[in-house]
Amino acid sequence: MTLSRTLAAGALSTVLLLSVAPLQAHADPVSSALGSATPRTPTTAQPTDTTTEPEPSGSIATSGSPSNQLMEPSGTPENSGNQLEESNETPAPPQRAAQPTATAQPSTPPQKGVVYLNADVNVYDLAGKKIARSHVGDRIGSYGRNGKSNWWIVNYRGTQARIDVKYISGKPVAKYRNHLVWITNNSYVYDRTSMSSTKVASINRGKYVGTRGPAQGGWWPVNYRGRDAWIPKVVLSTSEIPAKTVVYATKNVAVKATASSSSKTVGTIRRGAYVGMRDIPRGGWTPVWFRGTQGWVPNNAISRSKPTNKHIDSRCLKGAKVACASKADRKLRYMENGKIIAEFDARFGASDTQTRNGVFKVYMKHQNHYSTLYHITMPYAMFFDGGEAIHYSADFARYGWAHGSGGCINVRNMNAARWLWNKIPIGTKVVVY
């Protein structure tokens, strides 16, 4: 080999070494760090989702895949050398965007729609702290019920909060205009719609409270001294003058703890005294307030009108037991030794079958009598003058005084007739006037 050829070969080796330098400068940093002896095989890069894997900043790629640009230098060694001169610093390795784990949850649940409030309610944060007060008819974002709990998760002004599920409605609710209602009888204020719930306070007849929503069943939601509470609707009135919802005892009557004659006695109402009703009568019993206590009295022992003695015939004042029937005020009174023990509504004969006046005695009793003359039943019949008797009348119970009897003295209430049947023995004096 000549000297000229030797010099030419050395120059070519130098050029080849220089052309390898760009390849080393752009080698995979991970492979270099691990010292892998196996060269990486270039592969065609797959398109990436730019929403989860953004292009790394500082990349030298201008088109195509960044990996291809790094792994496949193109052109002659001279081109490689020019490319190296254009980037004096080694580019930073691509960084993958952080991916959420499979168990990661969004910071807020997806919104499911809207709901409406059916009352003025407190809004609580998820820790149970009160954060606001919202009103009936308000529209609010809904995330749905929190499992099987009594809470509904809502979006209150961009913040997750919760509201008692009983105040949530899926349909629009009309805005409610709060107003005042007056107490017609001494009552209690409750924290829920139940007589067995906690008593917040007692409230006297004539006082007033503000409502916070429409009445629900037999209860009215009220605002009692800034607190959400409930009062039985029966003791409330929208009039400033409390309506009369009192009943008078027509005889001395025991007040029972429940609607049963075998129940515990909580007190006694004297004839002529009154008590406040706390609801409508049920099954022959009326629920009343007695000295701040809930009680029950039988319907046959009370009346909406106060009993008086102005219609008492003097003949009724003598005798251990007397059935005193007054046509003037349409009452039948049971008396003992001149004192009225009980008083009941009574119906007498029609114009062509009038009940005869006079003093008589009960001569026969028949518990389940049937009239072959009028073809009607006469339960608890107590005969005092021929075919005339004191007895229960289903017709009287149904039509009141619109009809007349065939001459008998009709009792409107079955329990009252039964009570008289047990009190009046054969031989009892009957006065009709």
C-alpha positions in Angstrom: 0.0 0.0 0.0 1.3 3.4 -0.9 1.6 6.3 1.3 -1.2 8.2 -0.5 -3.6 5.3 -0.1 -2.7 5.0 3.6 -3.5 8.7 4.1 -6.8 8.4 2.2 -7.9 5.4 4.3 -7.1 7.3 7.5 -9.2 10.3 6.3 -12.1 8.1 5.5 -12.0 6.5 9.0 -12.0 9.9 10.6 -15.1 10.9 8.6 -16.9 7.7 9.6 -16.1 8.3 13.2 -17.5 11.8 13.0 -20.7 10.5 11.3 -21.2 8.1 14.2 -21.2 10.9 16.8 -24.6 12.3 16.0 -26.1 8.8 16.3 -24.6 8.5 19.9 -25.9 12.0 20.7 -29.4 11.0 19.8 -29.4 7.4 21.2 -32.2 6.3 23.6 -31.3 7.7 27.0 -32.9 4.8 28.8 -31.0 2.2 26.8 -27.8 4.1 27.3 -28.3 4.4 31.0 -29.0 0.6 31.3 -25.9 -0.1 29.1 -27.9 -2.4 26.8 -25.7 -4.1 24.2 -28.7 -4.8 22.0 -29.5 -2.0 19.6 -33.2 -0.9 19.6 -35.2 -1.8 16.5 -37.0 1.3 15.1 -40.7 0.9 15.1 -43.5 2.9 13.6 -45.1 5.1 16.4 -48.8 4.9 17.1 -50.8 8.1 17.3 -51.4 9.2 20.9 -54.3 10.9 22.6 -53.2 14.4 23.1 -55.7 14.8 25.9 -54.0 12.3 28.2 -50.4 12.3 26.7 -49.5 15.8 25.7 -46.4 16.4 23.4 -43.4 16.9 25.7 -42.1 20.5 25.8 -38.7 21.1 24.2 -39.0 18.3 21.7 -37.0 18.7 18.5 -39.7 16.9 16.4 -41.4 19.1 13.9 -43.5 16.4 12.2 -44.3 12.7 12.6 -43.6 10.7 15.7 -41.0 12.1 18.2 -39.6 8.6 18.6 -38.9 8.3 14.9 -37.1 11.6 14.8 -34.9 10.5 17.7 -34.1 7.0 16.4 -33.8 7.4 12.7 -31.3 10.2 11.6 -31.6 10.5 7.8 -29.4 11.7 5.0 -25.6 11.8 4.8 -23.2 12.2 7.7 -22.9 15.8 6.6 -26.6 16.3 7.1 -26.3 14.7 10.6 -23.6 17.1 11.5 -25.7 20.1 10.4 -28.6 18.8 12.5 -26.3 18.5 15.5 -25.2 22.1 15.0 -28.8 23.3 15.0 -29.4 21.9 18.5 -26.4 22.6 20.8 -28.1 20.9 23.8 -29.3 17.4 24.3 -33.1 17.5 24.3 -34.9 16.4 27.5 -36.4 12.9 27.3 -40.2 12.7 26.6 -42.3 12.7 29.8 -45.6 10.7 29.9 -48.6 12.5 31.4 -49.7 11.1 34.8 -52.6 8.7 34.4 -55.5 8.4 36.9 -55.6 5.1 38.7 -58.6 2.8 38.2 -60.0 3.6 41.7 -59.7 7.4 41.5 -63.0 9.3 41.9 -63.9 12.7 40.4 -63.9 15.5 42.9 -67.7 16.0 42.4 -70.3 13.5 41.3 -71.9 14.0 38.0 -75.0 16.2 38.2 -78.2 14.2 37.7 -80.7 17.1 37.3 -82.7 19.3 39.6 -85.1 18.9 42.5 -87.5 21.3 44.3 -88.1 22.0 48.0 -91.5 21.4 49.5 -90.8 23.4 52.6 -88.3 25.9 54.2 -85.3 23.7 55.1 -81.8 23.9 56.5 -78.9 23.1 54.1 -76.0 21.2 55.6 -72.5 20.5 54.4 -71.3 16.9 54.1 -69.9 17.1 57.6 -73.3 18.0 59.0 -72.7 21.7 59.6 -75.6 24.1 58.7 -74.5 26.4 55.9 -77.7 27.9 54.7 -81.5 28.1 54.8 -83.5 27.5 51.6 -87.2 28.0 51.0 -90.2 26.1 49.7 -90.4 26.1 45.9 -86.6 26.7 45.5 -85.0 24.8 42.5 -81.6 23.2 43.3 -79.1 20.9 41.6 -79.4 17.2 42.5 -76.8 14.4 42.7 -79.4 11.9 44.1 -80.0 10.2 47.4 -77.0 9.3 49.5 -77.5 5.5 49.5 -80.2 4.4 51.9 -79.8 7.3 54.2 -82.3 10.1 54.9 -80.1 12.7 53.0 -80.2 14.0 49.5 -77.0 15.3 48.0 -77.4 18.6 46.3 -75.3 21.2 44.5 -75.8 24.3 46.6 -74.1 27.3 44.9 -71.3 25.1 43.5 -70.7 23.2 46.7 -71.8 19.7 47.6 -74.3 19.8 50.4 -77.2 17.7 51.8 -80.9 18.2 52.6 -83.3 15.9 54.5 -84.9 13.7 51.8 -88.5 14.4 53.1 -88.2 18.0 51.8 -87.2 16.9 48.3 -89.7 16.9 45.4 -89.1 15.8 41.8 -91.8 18.1 40.5 -92.0 21.9 40.7 -93.5 23.2 44.0 -95.3 26.5 44.2 -93.7 29.2 46.2 -95.4 29.4 49.6 -96.4 32.7 51.3 -95.8 32.4 55.0 -98.5 33.7 57.2 -99.7 33.6 60.8 -102.0 31.1 62.5 -103.6 31.3 65.9 -103.8 28.6 68.6 -107.4 27.7 69.3 -106.6 25.4 72.3 -103.7 24.8 74.5 -101.3 22.6 72.7 -97.8 21.3 72.3 -95.2 22.1 69.7 -93.6 19.0 68.2 -90.3 18.4 66.4 -92.0 16.0 63.9 -95.4 15.1 62.6 -96.2 12.7 65.5 -97.7 12.9 68.9 -95.0 10.6 70.1 -92.2 12.8 68.9 -90.3 15.3 71.2 -92.3 18.1 72.6 -90.5 21.3 71.8 -92.7 23.5 74.0 -96.3 24.1 75.1 -98.3 27.0 73.6 -101.4 28.5 75.0 -104.7 29.4 73.3 -104.7 32.8 71.7 -101.0 32.8 70.8 -99.9 32.8 67.2 -97.0 31.3 65.2 -95.8 31.7 61.6 -96.2 29.0 59.1 -93.4 27.8 56.9 -95.3 25.7 54.4 -98.7 24.3 53.5 -100.4 21.9 56.0 -99.5 18.3 55.6 -102.1 15.8 56.6 -103.2 16.7 60.1 -100.1 18.9 60.8 -99.0 22.4 60.0 -95.2 23.2 59.7 -94.5 26.3 61.8 -91.6 28.5 62.8 -91.5 28.5 66.6 -89.0 31.0 67.9 -86.7 30.4 64.9 -87.0 26.6 65.0 -88.7 24.3 62.5 -91.6 22.6 64.3 -95.0 21.1 63.9 -98.4 21.8 65.5 -101.6 19.7 65.1 -103.8 21.4 62.5 -106.9 20.9 64.5 -105.8 23.5 67.1 -104.8 26.2 64.5 -106.9 28.9 62.9 -106.2 31.5 60.2 -108.5 33.9 62.0 -107.2 36.2 64.7 -110.1 35.2 67.0 -109.5 31.5 67.9 -112.3 29.3 66.8 -114.2 27.3 69.4 -113.0 23.7 69.3 -114.1 22.8 72.7 -116.5 20.2 73.9 -118.5 20.0 77.2 -119.0 17.0 79.4 -122.6 16.1 79.6 -121.9 13.9 82.6 -118.9 13.2 84.9 -116.6 11.4 82.6 -113.2 9.7 83.0 -110.5 10.8 80.5 -108.6 7.7 79.2 -105.0 7.5 78.1 -106.1 5.7 74.9 -109.4 5.2 73.0 -110.4 2.3 75.2 -112.6 2.0 78.3 -110.1 -0.4 79.8 -107.2 2.1 79.3 -105.6 4.0 82.2 -107.6 6.9 83.6 -105.7 10.2 83.5 -108.4 12.4 85.1 -112.1 13.2 85.3 -114.1 16.0 83.6 -117.1 17.2 85.6 -120.4 17.7 84.0 -120.5 21.2 82.4 -116.7 21.5 82.2 -115.1 21.8 78.8 -111.9 20.4 77.2 -110.2 21.2 73.9 -110.4 18.8 71.0 -107.1 17.9 69.4 -108.5 16.0 66.4 -111.6 14.6 64.9 -113.5 11.8 66.7 -112.6 8.2 65.9 -114.4 5.0 66.6 -116.7 6.4 69.3 -114.0 8.4 71.0 -112.8 12.0 70.8 -109.1 12.9 71.4 -108.9 15.9 73.8 -106.4 18.0 75.7 -106.8 17.5 79.5 -104.6 19.7 81.7 -101.8 19.6 79.1 -102.1 15.8 78.6 -103.4 13.9 75.7 -106.5 12.0 76.5 -109.7 10.4 75.1 -113.3 10.7 76.1 -116.3 8.7 74.8 -118.5 10.6 72.3 -121.6 9.9 74.3 -120.3 11.9 77.2 -119.6 15.2 75.5 -121.4 17.8 73.5 -120.6 21.0 71.5 -123.1 23.0 73.6 -122.9 23.6 77.3 -125.5 21.6 79.3 -128.0 23.6 81.3 -130.8 22.8 83.8 -133.4 25.2 82.5 -135.3 22.4 80.7 -135.4 20.1 83.6 -138.9 19.2 84.7 -139.4 19.2 88.5 -140.7 15.6 88.3 -137.2 14.6 87.2 -135.6 15.8 90.5 -137.2 13.1 92.6 -136.1 9.5 92.4 -132.9 7.4 92.7 -132.8 6.9 88.9 -134.8 8.9 86.3 -134.9 9.0 82.5 -135.9 12.6 81.8 -136.9 13.3 78.2 -137.4 16.9 77.1 -139.0 17.7 73.8 -138.2 21.4 74.2 -134.4 21.0 73.8 -134.5 17.4 72.3 -132.5 15.9 75.1 -132.6 12.7 77.1 -131.0 13.0 80.5 -130.2 10.2 82.9 -130.4 11.6 86.5 -129.7 10.2 90.0 -131.2 11.9 93.1 -131.8 15.1 91.2 -128.4 15.4 89.6 -127.7 15.0 85.9 -125.3 12.1 85.3 -125.5 12.0 81.5 -127.2 13.9 78.6 -127.8 12.7 75.1 -129.5 13.9 71.9 -133.0 12.5 71.5 -135.6 12.3 68.7 -139.3 12.0 69.4 -142.3 10.9 67.4 -143.4 12.6 64.1 -146.5 14.8 64.0 -148.9 11.9 63.4 -147.1 9.5 65.8 -146.2 11.8 68.7 -144.5 10.4 71.8 -147.0 10.6 74.7 -146.2 13.0 77.6 -146.4 11.8 81.2 -144.6 9.8 83.9 -144.0 6.1 83.2 -141.9 3.2 84.3 -139.7 0.9 82.3 -141.6 -2.4 82.3 -139.5 -4.4 79.7 -136.0 -4.5 78.2 -135.0 -6.2 75.0 -131.4 -5.9 73.8 -132.0 -6.9 70.2 -135.7 -6.1 69.6 -137.3 -6.1 66.1 -140.4 -4.1 65.3 -143.0 -6.1 63.4 -145.1 -3.0 63.0 -142.3 -0.8 61.4 -140.0 -3.6 60.3 -136.9 -2.1 61.8 -134.4 -3.1 64.5 -134.6 -1.5 67.9 -131.3 -2.3 69.7 -131.2 -1.8 73.5 -135.0 -1.2 73.7 -136.4 -0.1 77.1 -140.2 -0.1 76.9 -142.0 2.4 79.1 -145.5 2.9 77.5 -147.1 0.2 75.4 -145.0 -0.1 72.2 -143.0 3.1 73.0 -139.4 2.6 74.0 -136.1 4.3 74.4 -133.7 2.7 71.9 -130.8 3.3 69.5 -131.9 4.4 66.0 -129.8 3.9 62.9 -132.1 6.3 61.0 -131.5 9.0 63.6 -127.8 8.5 63.3 -128.0 8.8 59.5 -130.6 11.6 59.1 -130.7 13.5 62.4 -133.9 15.3 63.2 -135.0 15.4 59.5 -137.2 12.4 60.3 -139.4 11.6 63.3 -139.9 8.3 65.1 -143.0 6.2 65.3 -143.5 7.3 68.9 -140.3 6.0 70.5 -137.5 8.0 72.0 -134.6 7.6 69.7 -130.9 7.7 70.8 -128.5 8.8 68.1 -125.4 7.0 69.5 -125.1 3.2 69.9 -122.6 3.5 72.8 -125.0 5.9 74.6 -127.9 3.5 74.2 -125.7 0.6 75.5 -124.6 2.7 78.4 -128.3 3.6 79.3 -129.3 -0.1 78.9 -126.8 -1.0 81.6 -127.7 1.9 83.9 -131.5 1.7 83.7 -133.1 -1.3 85.4 -136.8 -2.4 85.0 -138.9 -0.1 87.2 -136.9 3.1 86.4 -139.1 6.3 86.2 -139.4 7.9 82.8 -140.6 11.5 82.5 -141.6 12.8 79.0 -142.6 16.4 78.7 
